[in-house]
Amino acid sequence: MKIRKINIKNFRGVKELNWNLPKADVFCLIGKGDSSKSTILEAIRFAFHPQWNLTFSDSDFHQCKVADSIVIEVTIGELTEEFCSLDKYGHYLRGWDAEALNLTDEPEDHLESVLTVRLTVDKELEPKWMVICDRHPDGVPFKQGDRNKVSVGLIGAYSEKQLSWATGTALAKLTEAQSLNELLSNASRTARASLDADRPISLKNFDAAAEKSEGIAKRLGVPVLDAYKAHLDLSSINLKVGGLVLHDGDIPLRQLGLGSRRMLLCGIQQMGLGEGHITLFDEVEFGLEPHRITRLIKHVREDKRGQYFLTTHSPTVLRELTVNDLYIVHSKAGVVRVIPAYCGGLVAHEAQGKIRSSAEAFLSKKVVVCEGATEVGFLRGYDDYQVEKGKDPFSYHGVSLLNAGGASKIKALAEALKLLGYEVCVVADGDAEKQFSPAHEAELEGKGISVQVWTDKLSLEERAFQDLPWFSVIASVKLAQTVPSLTVYDNVRSKYQKPLDDDVGNWVESPELRVAIGKAAKGCDWFKDITRGELWVQAISPAFDDAGFAKKDIATKLAKLWTWAEHV
């Protein structure tokens, strides 16, 4: 059985969620922290909880408002014949259109037959599971045994129980044909018999105390039917199903490392469950090295009988999945949206490439689309400068920097990210109007995307060397001279076409020399990688305290960018 639709109301951080799922086997939920990714997994688990004693508290209600009931509705397809029979839930079947992602109340031949399970919890904190449809809104109870048959398993941070035969675990499902309670009762009786056989030695002192107790009983008139002796009380040593756990030799597997336990549980959940399974994997990367993440994701993608819901904050996981597996979760005032990553407007291979090269951006709330590596490094350096001044960093505001890889790719990438629900800002050079024009800039602004382009059709390097105080210009040139592969003096001399002192410190400021330095920096790639971009800002950081520089184009646009990061 597999999930087709999820509706959640008033559950923890989710005030409302309506999610129609495409026909797929892997759903990896990504997005910034506190967007309710884990809550979605918990809602699925609760809807099919295999035990009757599921406990709730006031904190499980959205904003603790117990007057508004928790309602979790999960619609499942690929039903077993048993669930479709009239003796079970056949009267409650509905229809699911996989193409239109639409649920209709009447089952039809061209639609998939599905059932909607509703879990409600009111202020009395008593969960009620029902199978419902519009034709029978009161529904019929969804029994504990049937919830268990859906085979929903959560692999979370605490998973020791799942390596036992406790009720509802994957191991318990694999051995349903055998009565574990009878087996463990016999084990208790065997322990009692074994101790009795060794009584003369192991219980000698205990029986002596029992004999004295017998004498006291007789003196006090307490009836003695046979003779007092020390023995095991079966009711006290009764082994529970959860006490039977998986071992490697004599070592319980609960002692494995966290990552190994979680990988093993993922395999057990799949193994032997002929009707399929729904596996919920929270923070899939937790406790695993990158190479084992790769192995686990390959296992997940190859399992066609199961349906997997993953959450992650790991770029490694994103790079191992395809764009079709990724779903971005956004939450605003408790209203949660789940947006497929493939719907953003980029063609599939472009989106896949950006996810693999800049996965961190897709795990954030706000994205600054930078034209190239120079801009990324420059803004990282500017972020460090602001932190040194006591400001909160980009990361605090949920901002990631994304390298667009050229001016021609900026517009499509920014629009795609906006469609995916991210707040977007663009930082671009002004020297490539054929690739990114004022018309493109205006179009993006009209879609709510902030755009910062350097004036006078200049690149970042050219604009900076026009705006920076002269002492920062000289500091920039000296920084470039530290790169062995660069011939900085020759670069500038070829653009200046005038006599130039060999010692940079003796250079005299002039408009022509500023232009020459800017062209040399741009044309000869002085700062064309992220590391050198960061170092450049470190070298010129004293300029940001200069009152004159604060009024220049580059400083004012950086200030606007920071305001956007803090307040949007």
C-alpha positions as semicolon CSV with decimal commas, in nm:
position;residue;x (nm);y (nm);z (nm)
1;M;0,000;0,000;0,000
2;K;0,119;0,350;-0,082
3;I;0,018;0,702;0,015
4;R;-0,157;0,925;-0,239
5;K;-0,275;1,226;-0,036
6;I;-0,204;1,380;0,306
7;N;-0,416;1,637;0,491
8;I;-0,308;1,765;0,834
9;K;-0,479;2,018;1,058
10;N;-0,370;2,156;1,395
11;F;-0,090;1,906;1,457
12;R;0,219;2,051;1,624
13;G;0,375;2,309;1,389
14;V;0,123;2,241;1,115
15;K;-0,192;2,446;1,119
16;E;-0,285;2,323;0,774
17;L;-0,129;2,104;0,505
18;N;-0,287;1,968;0,188
19;W;-0,049;1,755;-0,016
20;N;-0,146;1,556;-0,324
21;L;0,137;1,314;-0,398
22;P;0,248;1,210;-0,747
23;K;0,293;0,842;-0,817
24;A;0,645;0,788;-0,684
25;D;0,835;0,574;-0,436
26;V;1,079;0,827;-0,287
27;F;0,982;1,159;-0,129
28;C;1,274;1,347;0,024
29;L;1,156;1,652;0,218
30;I;1,403;1,940;0,226
31;G;1,396;2,302;0,335
32;K;1,500;2,516;0,625
33;G;1,475;2,399;0,985
34;D;1,141;2,423;1,166
35;S;0,942;2,392;0,844
36;S;0,758;2,085;0,985
37;K;0,932;1,816;0,780
38;S;0,960;1,577;1,073
39;T;0,604;1,658;1,181
40;I;0,476;1,531;0,845
41;L;0,652;1,200;0,907
42;E;0,512;1,178;1,257
43;A;0,161;1,245;1,127
44;I;0,191;0,953;0,885
45;R;0,319;0,729;1,163
46;F;0,037;0,826;1,396
47;A;-0,227;0,767;1,127
48;F;-0,116;0,403;1,104
49;H;0,008;0,351;1,458
50;P;-0,003;-0,025;1,523
51;Q;-0,094;0,002;1,891
52;W;-0,404;0,132;2,065
53;N;-0,226;0,320;2,345
54;L;-0,092;0,617;2,147
55;T;-0,059;0,907;2,390
56;F;-0,110;1,275;2,312
57;S;-0,057;1,592;2,514
58;D;-0,164;1,954;2,480
59;S;0,169;2,032;2,311
60;D;0,071;1,811;2,016
61;F;-0,197;2,065;1,922
62;H;-0,097;2,359;1,704
63;Q;0,003;2,640;1,942
64;C;-0,142;2,419;2,223
65;K;-0,496;2,522;2,123
66;V;-0,685;2,211;2,231
67;A;-1,020;2,360;2,126
68;D;-0,920;2,285;1,764
69;S;-0,902;1,910;1,713
70;I;-0,606;1,740;1,551
71;V;-0,716;1,591;1,219
72;I;-0,478;1,377;1,012
73;E;-0,615;1,225;0,692
74;V;-0,400;0,994;0,480
75;T;-0,532;0,843;0,158
76;I;-0,371;0,512;0,056
77;G;-0,373;0,324;-0,274
78;E;-0,244;-0,009;-0,407
79;L;-0,485;-0,170;-0,163
80;T;-0,491;-0,538;-0,074
81;E;-0,793;-0,746;-0,171
82;E;-0,878;-0,776;0,196
83;F;-0,911;-0,400;0,240
84;C;-1,128;-0,373;-0,073
85;S;-1,374;-0,644;0,029
86;L;-1,723;-0,543;0,133
87;D;-1,669;-0,722;0,464
88;K;-1,389;-0,475;0,538
89;Y;-1,381;-0,129;0,383
90;G;-1,528;-0,186;0,036
91;H;-1,819;0,048;0,106
92;Y;-1,571;0,332;0,172
93;L;-1,360;0,305;-0,143
94;R;-1,284;0,629;-0,328
95;G;-1,119;0,713;-0,660
96;W;-0,775;0,864;-0,722
97;D;-0,674;1,025;-1,051
98;A;-0,296;0,986;-1,069
99;E;-0,263;1,224;-1,363
100;A;-0,467;1,511;-1,223
101;L;-0,369;1,431;-0,860
102;N;-0,736;1,454;-0,771
103;L;-0,946;1,261;-0,521
104;T;-1,311;1,182;-0,599
105;D;-1,554;1,026;-0,356
106;E;-1,685;0,762;-0,595
107;P;-1,458;0,480;-0,717
108;E;-1,457;0,447;-1,095
109;D;-1,304;0,196;-1,333
110;H;-1,048;0,440;-1,474
111;L;-0,940;0,556;-1,127
112;E;-0,730;0,386;-0,863
113;S;-0,931;0,258;-0,568
114;V;-0,815;0,425;-0,246
115;L;-0,913;0,454;0,119
116;T;-0,893;0,762;0,339
117;V;-0,788;0,704;0,699
118;R;-0,872;0,980;0,945
119;L;-0,711;1,017;1,287
120;T;-0,880;1,272;1,514
121;V;-0,777;1,384;1,860
122;D;-0,989;1,630;2,059
123;K;-0,928;1,799;2,394
124;E;-0,992;1,469;2,574
125;L;-0,670;1,343;2,411
126;E;-0,828;1,017;2,297
127;P;-0,721;0,919;1,942
128;K;-0,987;0,783;1,708
129;W;-0,902;0,608;1,383
130;M;-1,171;0,587;1,114
131;V;-1,198;0,501;0,745
132;I;-1,416;0,773;0,596
133;C;-1,564;0,902;0,272
134;D;-1,816;1,174;0,188
135;R;-2,089;0,913;0,138
136;H;-2,035;0,786;0,493
137;P;-1,885;1,083;0,682
138;D;-1,913;0,909;1,020
139;G;-1,689;0,635;0,888
140;V;-1,604;0,296;1,030
141;P;-1,330;0,222;1,285
142;F;-0,989;0,147;1,139
143;K;-0,879;-0,136;1,363
144;Q;-0,540;-0,178;1,524
145;G;-0,465;-0,496;1,332
146;D;-0,541;-0,327;0,999
147;R;-0,324;-0,028;1,083
148;N;-0,045;-0,274;1,144
149;K;-0,097;-0,430;0,799
150;V;-0,015;-0,101;0,625
151;S;0,343;-0,161;0,749
152;V;0,447;0,194;0,834
153;G;0,780;0,213;1,012
154;L;0,968;0,516;1,143
155;I;1,347;0,509;1,158
156;G;1,438;0,796;1,386
157;A;1,714;0,891;1,628
158;Y;1,601;0,633;1,887
159;S;1,556;0,299;1,717
160;E;1,662;0,029;1,966
161;K;1,302;-0,093;2,000
162;Q;1,286;-0,163;1,627
163;L;1,556;-0,428;1,668
164;S;1,325;-0,629;1,896
165;W;1,007;-0,826;1,840
166;A;0,792;-0,564;2,017
167;T;0,444;-0,510;1,878
168;G;0,441;-0,321;1,550
169;T;0,810;-0,359;1,463
170;A;0,926;-0,492;1,128
171;L;1,073;-0,800;1,296
172;A;0,736;-0,875;1,458
173;K;0,568;-0,858;1,115
174;L;0,815;-1,115;0,980
175;T;0,718;-1,368;1,246
176;E;0,344;-1,313;1,283
177;A;0,272;-1,680;1,213
178;Q;0,437;-1,792;1,537
179;S;0,305;-1,711;1,885
180;L;0,587;-1,525;2,056
181;N;0,390;-1,495;2,380
182;E;0,364;-1,873;2,410
183;L;0,734;-1,908;2,328
184;L;0,839;-1,664;2,597
185;S;0,604;-1,815;2,856
186;N;0,771;-2,149;2,797
187;A;1,109;-1,980;2,836
188;S;1,000;-1,849;3,177
189;R;0,893;-2,198;3,286
190;T;1,222;-2,343;3,163
191;A;1,415;-2,090;3,372
192;R;1,213;-2,193;3,679
193;A;1,278;-2,564;3,619
194;S;1,651;-2,506;3,561
195;L;1,685;-2,324;3,893
196;D;1,491;-2,595;4,077
197;A;1,724;-2,866;3,945
198;D;2,029;-2,691;4,093
199;R;1,856;-2,613;4,423
200;P;2,089;-2,796;4,670
201;I;2,379;-2,576;4,561
202;S;2,249;-2,248;4,421
203;L;1,955;-2,201;4,661
204;K;2,101;-2,353;4,978
205;N;2,114;-2,028;5,178
206;F;1,784;-1,903;5,035
207;D;1,606;-2,228;5,132
208;A;1,751;-2,204;5,484
209;A;1,589;-1,862;5,516
210;A;1,264;-2,005;5,374
211;E;1,270;-2,287;5,634
212;K;1,299;-2,033;5,916
213;S;1,008;-1,840;5,764
214;E;0,804;-2,162;5,759
215;G;0,866;-2,213;6,133
216;I;0,750;-1,859;6,205
217;A;0,437;-1,916;5,998
218;K;0,344;-2,228;6,185
219;R;0,398;-2,062;6,524
220;L;0,168;-1,778;6,416
221;G;-0,100;-2,014;6,288
222;V;-0,043;-1,942;5,919
223;P;-0,133;-2,259;5,721
224;V;0,153;-2,435;5,538
225;L;0,037;-2,671;5,263
226;D;0,374;-2,831;5,179
227;A;0,703;-2,659;5,264
228;Y;0,843;-2,311;5,216
229;K;1,127;-2,271;4,963
230;A;1,280;-2,004;4,742
231;H;1,158;-2,010;4,383
232;L;1,095;-1,789;4,079
233;D;0,758;-1,617;4,050
234;L;0,643;-1,666;3,690
235;S;0,435;-1,349;3,700
236;S;0,741;-1,149;3,805
237;I;0,980;-1,297;3,548
238;N;0,729;-1,313;3,262
239;L;0,928;-1,214;2,955
240;K;0,763;-0,961;2,726
241;V;0,779;-0,970;2,350
242;G;1,000;-0,659;2,354
243;G;1,255;-0,856;2,554
244;L;1,334;-1,075;2,254
245;V;1,590;-0,875;2,061
246;L;1,818;-0,930;1,764
247;H;2,171;-1,043;1,858
248;D;2,503;-1,084;1,681
249;G;2,630;-1,388;1,871
250;D;2,586;-1,287;2,234
251;I;2,591;-0,913;2,163
252;P;2,254;-0,736;2,121
253;L;2,249;-0,534;1,800
254;R;2,112;-0,234;1,988
255;Q;2,479;-0,177;2,076
256;L;2,564;-0,106;1,713
257;G;2,647;0,251;1,619
258;L;2,348;0,474;1,542
259;G;2,413;0,485;1,168
260;S;2,456;0,108;1,144
261;R;2,134;0,049;1,338
262;R;1,940;0,277;1,108
263;M;2,078;0,116;0,792
264;L;1,995;-0,230;0,926
265;L;1,642;-0,124;1,016
266;C;1,588;0,012;0,667
267;G;1,680;-0,328;0,525
268;I;1,464;-0,519;0,773
269;Q;1,165;-0,296;0,695
270;Q;1,196;-0,399;0,331
271;M;1,279;-0,765;0,385
272;G;1,000;-1,017;0,368
273;L;0,709;-0,773;0,372
274;G;0,522;-0,919;0,075
275;E;0,251;-0,653;0,078
276;G;0,504;-0,370;0,061
277;H;0,587;-0,110;0,324
278;I;0,598;0,262;0,396
279;T;0,927;0,363;0,557
280;L;0,972;0,699;0,726
281;F;1,338;0,799;0,761
282;D;1,396;1,114;0,966
283;E;1,732;1,286;0,909
284;V;1,850;1,005;0,683
285;E;2,216;1,112;0,706
286;F;2,230;1,100;1,087
287;G;2,522;0,884;1,205
288;L;2,638;0,789;0,853
289;E;2,953;0,871;0,662
290;P;2,911;0,996;0,302
291;H;3,001;0,658;0,147
292;R;2,738;0,480;0,357
293;I;2,481;0,748;0,272
294;T;2,549;0,665;-0,093
295;R;2,494;0,293;-0,027
296;L;2,173;0,356;0,168
297;I;2,022;0,588;-0,094
298;K;2,100;0,331;-0,365
299;H;1,916;0,070;-0,158
300;V;1,617;0,299;-0,117
301;R;1,596;0,385;-0,486
302;E;1,615;0,020;-0,593
303;D;1,330;-0,093;-0,366
304;K;1,017;-0,076;-0,582
305;R;0,785;-0,244;-0,331
306;G;0,823;0,023;-0,067
307;Q;0,745;0,391;-0,041
308;Y;0,999;0,608;0,138
309;F;0,954;0,946;0,305
310;L;1,290;1,097;0,398
311;T;1,397;1,421;0,561
312;T;1,748;1,559;0,533
313;H;1,973;1,858;0,588
314;S;2,265;1,691;0,412
315;P;2,404;1,808;0,075
316;T;2,536;1,453;0,029
317;V;2,182;1,312;0,032
318;L;2,064;1,573;-0,218
319;R;2,348;1,489;-0,454
320;E;2,265;1,119;-0,444
321;L;1,895;1,171;-0,522
322;T;1,746;1,304;-0,844
323;V;1,549;1,625;-0,874
324;N;1,232;1,412;-0,908
325;D;1,281;1,278;-0,555
326;L;1,305;1,618;-0,384
327;Y;1,018;1,813;-0,228
328;I;1,068;2,153;-0,069
329;V;0,872;2,223;0,249
330;H;0,778;2,581;0,332
331;S;0,587;2,694;0,639
332;K;0,436;3,036;0,700
333;A;0,223;3,095;1,011
334;G;0,160;2,720;1,030
335;V;0,036;2,687;0,671
336;V;0,268;2,428;0,517
337;R;0,328;2,379;0,145
338;V;0,517;2,093;-0,018
339;I;0,653;2,186;-0,362
340;P;0,821;1,935;-0,596
341;A;1,169;2,050;-0,694
342;Y;1,113;1,958;-1,059
343;C;0,834;2,215;-1,106
344;G;1,047;2,526;-1,079
345;G;1,079;2,603;-1,448
346;L;1,434;2,479;-1,507
347;V;1,474;2,181;-1,734
348;A;1,549;1,864;-1,541
349;H;1,923;1,840;-1,620
350;E;1,984;2,205;-1,525
351;A;1,798;2,167;-1,195
352;Q;1,986;1,844;-1,124
353;G;2,318;2,014;-1,194
354;K;2,244;2,305;-0,963
355;I;2,133;2,074;-0,682
356;R;2,453;1,873;-0,710
357;S;2,683;2,175;-0,737
358;S;2,505;2,401;-0,486
359;A;2,299;2,170;-0,267
360;E;2,327;2,399;0,034
361;A;2,114;2,665;-0,136
362;F;1,819;2,427;-0,162
363;L;1,833;2,368;0,214
364;S;1,792;2,736;0,299
365;K;1,509;2,988;0,319
366;K;1,657;3,270;0,108
367;V;1,892;3,245;-0,188
368;V;2,126;3,507;-0,333
369;V;2,184;3,414;-0,697
370;C;2,536;3,534;-0,777
371;E;2,661;3,570;-1,133
372;G;2,986;3,387;-1,060
373;A;3,241;3,268;-0,809
374;T;3,382;3,617;-0,756
375;E;3,046;3,743;-0,629
376;V;3,002;3,438;-0,405
377;G;3,344;3,485;-0,247
378;F;3,299;3,862;-0,218
379;L;2,966;3,823;-0,037
380;R;3,108;3,557;0,192
381;G;3,381;3,800;0,285
382;Y;3,124;4,076;0,337
383;D;2,928;3,839;0,564
384;D;3,242;3,785;0,774
385;Y;3,291;4,161;0,796
386;Q;2,935;4,215;0,921
387;V;2,974;3,941;1,181
388;E;3,292;4,109;1,309
389;K;3,084;4,425;1,349
390;G;2,837;4,240;1,571
391;K;2,570;4,161;1,308
392;D;2,403;3,822;1,270
393;P;2,546;3,619;0,978
394;F;2,372;3,522;0,656
395;S;2,320;3,173;0,800
396;Y;2,118;3,313;1,090
397;H;1,878;3,468;0,841
398;G;1,858;3,148;0,636
399;V;2,053;3,292;0,343
400;S;2,259;3,082;0,101
401;L;2,480;3,202;-0,184
402;L;2,436;3,028;-0,519
403;N;2,678;3,050;-0,812
404;A;2,468;3,081;-1,129
405;G;2,771;3,009;-1,347
406;G;2,728;3,304;-1,582
407;A;2,503;3,599;-1,657
408;S;2,296;3,407;-1,910
409;K;2,173;3,165;-1,642
410;I;2,073;3,419;-1,378
411;K;1,717;3,494;-1,488
412;A;1,595;3,134;-1,530
413;L;1,757;3,023;-1,207
414;A;1,615;3,312;-1,003
415;E;1,265;3,256;-1,146
416;A;1,283;2,883;-1,076
417;L;1,385;2,936;-0,714
418;K;1,104;3,190;-0,669
419;L;0,853;2,937;-0,803
420;L;0,989;2,683;-0,555
421;G;0,896;2,916;-0,271
422;Y;1,234;3,067;-0,185
423;E;1,297;3,436;-0,127
424;V;1,544;3,537;-0,398
425;C;1,792;3,817;-0,455
426;V;2,022;3,857;-0,756
427;V;2,372;4,008;-0,753
428;A;2,513;4,057;-1,104
429;D;2,761;4,252;-1,310
430;G;2,637;4,525;-1,540
431;D;2,874;4,446;-1,826
432;A;2,685;4,165;-2,001
433;E;2,355;4,316;-2,111
434;K;2,304;4,060;-2,385
435;Q;2,297;3,784;-2,121
436;F;2,131;3,981;-1,838
437;S;1,970;4,305;-1,952
438;P;1,784;4,589;-1,779
439;A;1,465;4,431;-1,917
440;H;1,552;4,104;-1,739
441;E;1,621;4,299;-1,423
442;A;1,282;4,474;-1,442
443;E;1,102;4,146;-1,507
444;L;1,257;3,985;-1,201
445;E;1,178;4,288;-0,986
446;G;0,816;4,258;-1,101
447;K;0,808;3,903;-0,965
448;G;0,926;4,008;-0,621
449;I;1,294;3,929;-0,675
450;S;1,543;4,186;-0,548
451;V;1,816;4,266;-0,803
452;Q;2,147;4,440;-0,740
453;V;2,344;4,522;-1,057
454;W;2,654;4,744;-1,056
455;T;2,598;5,075;-1,238
456;D;2,765;5,209;-1,554
457;K;2,770;4,863;-1,715
458;L;3,067;4,759;-1,500
459;S;3,175;4,426;-1,355
460;L;3,228;4,383;-0,982
461;E;3,602;4,433;-1,018
462;E;3,566;4,743;-1,234
463;R;3,301;4,894;-1,009
464;A;3,505;4,823;-0,695
465;F;3,820;4,990;-0,830
466;Q;3,612;5,294;-0,925
467;D;3,455;5,321;-0,578
468;L;3,719;5,208;-0,329
469;P;3,942;5,456;-0,143
470;W;4,290;5,459;-0,292
471;F;4,446;5,279;0,003
472;S;4,206;4,988;-0,057
473;V;4,290;4,986;-0,427
474;I;4,658;4,946;-0,345
475;A;4,575;4,675;-0,087
476;S;4,380;4,487;-0,354
477;V;4,668;4,500;-0,602
478;K;4,914;4,377;-0,340
479;L;4,678;4,090;-0,258
480;A;4,669;3,987;-0,624
481;Q;5,052;3,992;-0,629
482;T;5,056;3,711;-0,370
483;V;4,916;3,469;-0,631
484;P;5,219;3,310;-0,806
485;S;5,033;3,248;-1,132
486;L;4,947;3,618;-1,178
487;T;5,174;3,881;-1,335
488;V;4,990;4,173;-1,182
489;Y;5,225;4,454;-1,285
490;D;5,224;4,340;-1,649
491;N;4,843;4,303;-1,640
492;V;4,797;4,664;-1,531
493;R;5,076;4,801;-1,752
494;S;4,914;4,649;-2,061
495;K;4,588;4,830;-1,984
496;Y;4,740;5,161;-1,868
497;Q;4,965;5,236;-2,165
498;K;5,169;5,487;-1,960
499;P;5,487;5,468;-1,753
500;L;5,423;5,288;-1,424
501;D;5,647;5,255;-1,119
502;D;5,760;4,899;-1,043
503;D;5,664;4,951;-0,679
504;V;5,285;4,938;-0,638
505;G;5,315;5,146;-0,324
506;N;5,438;5,437;-0,534
507;W;5,145;5,436;-0,774
508;V;4,966;5,771;-0,789
509;E;4,589;5,779;-0,804
510;S;4,427;5,883;-1,130
511;P;4,096;5,800;-1,303
512;E;4,287;5,632;-1,587
513;L;4,484;5,410;-1,351
514;R;4,168;5,306;-1,164
515;V;4,011;5,202;-1,495
516;A;4,324;5,010;-1,596
517;I;4,341;4,824;-1,265
518;G;3,973;4,730;-1,289
519;K;4,011;4,597;-1,642
520;A;4,324;4,404;-1,547
521;A;4,155;4,247;-1,242
522;K;3,855;4,144;-1,450
523;G;4,039;4,027;-1,761
524;C;4,315;3,837;-1,581
525;D;4,093;3,674;-1,316
526;W;4,258;3,820;-1,008
527;F;3,968;3,723;-0,783
528;K;3,783;3,463;-0,993
529;D;3,732;3,203;-0,723
530;I;3,554;3,197;-0,390
531;T;3,865;3,191;-0,172
532;R;4,027;3,491;-0,339
533;G;3,695;3,676;-0,334
534;E;3,680;3,633;0,044
535;L;4,041;3,740;0,089
536;W;3,975;4,048;-0,123
537;V;3,705;4,171;0,116
538;Q;3,935;4,109;0,410
539;A;4,198;4,326;0,242
540;I;3,959;4,615;0,171
541;S;3,743;4,590;0,486
542;P;3,875;4,920;0,633
543;A;3,703;5,094;0,339
544;F;3,361;5,012;0,484
545;D;3,435;5,253;0,770
546;D;3,506;5,533;0,523
547;A;3,220;5,785;0,503
548;G;3,291;5,865;0,140
549;F;3,291;5,501;0,032
550;A;2,958;5,441;0,208
551;K;2,791;5,663;-0,053
552;K;2,941;5,481;-0,350
553;D;2,744;5,240;-0,568
554;I;2,902;4,920;-0,448
555;A;2,862;5,009;-0,079
556;T;2,498;5,120;-0,112
557;K;2,402;4,803;-0,301
558;L;2,573;4,582;-0,044
559;A;2,377;4,768;0,225
560;K;2,052;4,700;0,037
561;L;2,144;4,333;0,011
562;W;2,205;4,313;0,386
563;T;1,871;4,482;0,458
564;W;1,701;4,225;0,233
565;A;1,873;3,940;0,419
566;E;1,770;4,075;0,757
567;H;1,411;4,174;0,690
568;V;1,258;3,985;0,396
